[in-house]
Amino acid sequence: MTTVIVFDEAYLRHEQSPDHPERRERLSYTFDQLREDGIFDHPSFRHVFPVEATQEQVARVHLPEYISFLKEASTRGGFIDFDTVVPRGLLPLALLAAGGAIRAALSVLRGDGENAFALVRPPGHHARAGTGAGFCYLNNMAIAVREIQQQGIRRVMILDWDAHHGDGTQSIFYGDSSVLFTSIHQRPLYPGSGDTSEIGEGDGMGYTVNMPVPPGTGDGSYHYLFDTIIAPLAREFAPDFIAISAGQDVHFTDPLAGLAVTARGYAELVRKARQLAGEVCGGRLVAVLEGGYSVEGGLPYTNLGIAAALAGLDLENIREPEVFADWLLKAQDPSAHQRVCRMADTLRETLAPYWECFSF
Amino acid sequence: MLVGMDVGGTNTDLAVVEDGISSLKVPNTRGIADVLHHVRGPGRLAVSTSTPLNHLLTRRDWKVTSLLIPGPGLRWPGGVKGAVNHCGDIVEEVDREEVTSFLASHPADALAVIGKFSVRNPALEQKVAEYARGFYPDERICLSHPLAVLGFPARVATTRLNASLKEEVFRITKLVESERNTFLFFRGDAGLSPPGDVIRNPSVLTNSSAAAVGLGVSYLTGLRDCLVIDVGGTTTDLVPLESGMPIPEVLVHEGTRTATHVVRAHSLPFGGDSVIRDGLMPWREGNALAFGGSGPTLTDALNRTGFEIGDYHASSGLDRRLAEQVVDEYCRKVAEAVQGFDSPRIAGCGYLAPFLVPEIAREAGRQFSIPPHAECANAIGVAVSRVSLTLVAHFDGVRGRSVVNGEVRRMERMGDEDELVESCRQEVRRQALEAGAHPRDLDEIRVLTCSSYDVVRGAFRRSRITDIVVQVAPGITVEAR
């Protein structure tokens, strides 16, 4: 069994400004950790280099006028919002990130690996058809999903685990019953969307599933939501492919969010996703990096954990160093789980008309 | 004067390159000290010793214990507590009691200590080594941080290999130093290193005989791309040359990739001393009959097919038909191995090359040449090599420290990239000169890696982290040109 790792040192080049949270440093330490743990030489992994996404692949998701804007802004510099400026030379790097997600998904489809992890930058899940936002320019996940659908995959289930709601991905697939979009995210938090009442439109009614969780939510609640919402939905939807938007700002040390997930907890979630994929779609599973801004305490360990879980390795030693133990205690809110359970009840009630697994 | 010495499985070859080339072959039975008496004059001595080390590796009764400090990450059984993070901060301390209890319950001949990210901060490995001195002498303790490169599994494999070699390399160093004040080791990537560096990482000696013949043939023939066939006493080695140099590749030991690069070589277990029974056997028991041995070998078979090697009359007891069959079998096996290489031309070396390589080339359908001094191309390669060093540096402006080849230093000021690259160039130049490099060999210092990123804390740019790798590459010294 092989897990494909898509990575290119070019992913360390993109930078909006040296002190922007979405900066090179995000992946530098992760790259060091993966090299030190021998991932690139490990028999369970295969390192694959990305190629830029093509105009045609991008145009399946993004509007022509937005692509033209990005092209122009990329040569002169440009502005989308206060979090998302367009530095000169962005476009090739954004295309390489989208191309990395495509490469990962196609690697799985073609049997080059059982599953894959695309360690890409810049992230994508806030990017909508007509605009970028929240550090994102092209929606890497959506572009990859449309590419594999072009290759014959019919139904795709997306598990968005970034702390911020994947509003861009949601909007792209909101009316589409071929893509079941699920998101666990902190609320309140940017971008503010992702309520349980947002469940899709038209043909896509019931195919958007939002699980907003309060600050302080930890491993136990995430696993509860996986076991009681995500897994039953997957069994009923019977996707041909599962794709994880692997945001890691859920980590308890992340400076931009307030959740309390550990590296081990995240890795165990991915292990469950791998088992679920094995059960419902022949193991076809891809993870694409989204956010995550704890460059030292979080990302190196969670990224390694995701890779290890995808490869089916022992997760016993996936952990943060002991010096972070107090941080975890401070990040956890013991009352959060009850609120998560109440949210899950509401969600099941809302979705009951669309999913037998939630009908009473 | 450049003196090269290659200690093989049977003989030690010596070559002196000055205005011309002179060479000498001495049986190993006379010992290294005796060989060194032949080179008492001035000049630079370089020594290649891979073959005795290869023998050491086959010792079945030698046991190496690995003490791992794996920290967070993939699971490694047998580890002790303690962790260094990617920035070189100690984030978990080692526990002396746990370490000594581990050492007491895992007795062995040598100890390999490997800590994750020790190349960013060796303090935990050094602490464990201090505790281990109650159990092992220094010559039997190997640490991984001098390897300087990231890759914990590769450092585990390399340090284990080093632990099984260190004491022998230490012994050879002392032996040579008792005869010569200074000398250099010839590495398996065809470069020269001072003994101290090699004692810290003896794995670099692996394949050095193959590297030596490759460099020697390049020097003698000027061929840029060819396949060198070195017909030795115990083995026949095939070494491809590209752009006039052997090709470096990662050393794989016991099926695991190491952190060491050595030249690409394919070794066949047949040579001039290979025993003949009802065919050619893949082992050596002693010399050929023609050289005073007690049983027939491939060399005797050649004599029975019409050559006059050594005391060729002594080979007459070997059945002629069997001798022809054995020579054919040998040439066919080597020719088959040649097919695994693209090189259009073969260059033969080793004492028996003139008798065997023409037939191998015919079987393989390749052109061939056998340069003058082919019988001692290995020792010539050792003699004409140059000092080559690699410097791996990690500069951390936030913490005000740098780590250079696994050694931590305080850093008062973080310069810009150009300044840091220049400081690395100067440092590797200084080290190479100290090791005995010719100044003109240092005209080209390659920058293999240079990358930087800003470190931001609390929304402010604090400083930068820069990684630089510079190298004086292996090659032929200007002194020999």
Interface residues (C-beta under 8 A of the other chain):
Chain A: E9 L12 P18 D19 R23 R24 E25 S28 Y29 D32 Q33 R35 E36 D37 G38 D41 H42 A263 E296 P300 Y301 L304 A308 L313 D314 L315 E316 N317 I318 R319 E320 P321 E322 V323
Chain B: P70 G71 P72 G73 L74 R75 W76 A83 N85 H86 C87 V91 E92 K116 F117 L150 G151 F152 P153 A154 R257 S451 Y453 D454 V455 V456 A459 F460 R461 I465
